[in-house]
Amino acid sequence: MFICYDFVGEDMTVYLDLVFALNWFFDFLLLLTVNNTLKRNASFFRLVFSSLFGSITLLVLFFPMPSIFLFFFKIIVSLLLCGFAFGFKDKTYCIQNVSYFYMTSVILGGFLYWLQLEFSSDFLPYLFFVIISPIPLYIYYKERKEAYRYAVHYAVTVTFLDGTVKKFQAFLDTGNKLRDPITKKYIILVRKELLQDLDLSKILYVPYQSLNHEGIIQCLRISSIEIQNKKSNQYLIGISEGSLLRDGVDCVLNSYCLEELL
C-alpha cells in the first residue's frame, strides 16, 4: 500500500514509497550507464546501495529551503553518490564521473519529460516509464561506443620511394604489432587495390607470426609516413589482400604509432 503525503495548500498527493522506488531505479540506471560508459567496473551491489543513498536524500526535498541551498545540496549528493559507486581516486576522476552522471540525467529526464508532453500521465502508467526508461540510456551508451570507434581514426599521408603521395583513412589497431625482423621497421597494412598504380615489383617478403597464425606478408618500402603533422620513416606498408577491420578504413596502423606519432 502506498504511503500518502499531502502538500498543504496544493491539490497534489505524493506517494512517498513510489517516489523513492522510482528515484532509486532511475539513479541505478544512471549509475549503471556511467559505469559501463567509463568502464569503472563497479560491483552491482555498490551501484544498488549508492542508488539507495540517493533515494534517502529525497527526504530533504520535503522541507522548505532556499533555491541556492537546494542547488548546492544536489551537487554534494551527486558527488557522494558517484563516490560511493565508483570510489574517490582523484579530482579529475570524480569530476568525470559526476559530469557523465549529469549528462545521462539530462538525457533520461528529457526523454521522460517528452513522453509526459506527448501523452498524459493518466494514459501512461508508471510501469511504462520504468520499462521504457532504459532505452534512451542504452542508445546513449551505444552511440558513445560508436564515437570511440571514430576517435581512433586518423588521416594518414604516405610518401613512397618513387615520390608518389597517397592519403589514407587509418584505424589504430593496438593488436597490430607486425614488425620486420631484419629492418626492425613496423608494418602498417593497406588495402591492395589502393596500391595498384605503384611499382609492385620491388616487394619485400616479411615473415610474421601472430597468436594462431604465421606466414609471409608482402611489404613496400616508403620514404615517410605523416600522422598529425608528425613524420617517420620507421615503417613498411604491408599489402592486405582481404578487407580491413573497420568500415571506411583504408589502412590499419601499427600499435607502435601510439608511442611515436600520436
Protein Blocks (a to p, Z undefined) as FASTA:
>chain_A
ZZddddehiacdddfklmmmmmmmmmmmmmmmmmmmnonopafklmmmmmmmmmmmmmmm
mpccdfklmmmmmmmmmmmmmmmmnopfblmlmmmmmmmmmmmmmmmmmmmmmmmmmpcf
klpcfklmmmmmmmmmmmmmmmmmmmmmmmmgccdddddfkopacdddddddfklccdcf
klopacddddfklmmmpcfklccddddddfkbccdddddddfbdceehiacfkbccdddf
bdcfbehiabdcdfklmmmmZZ
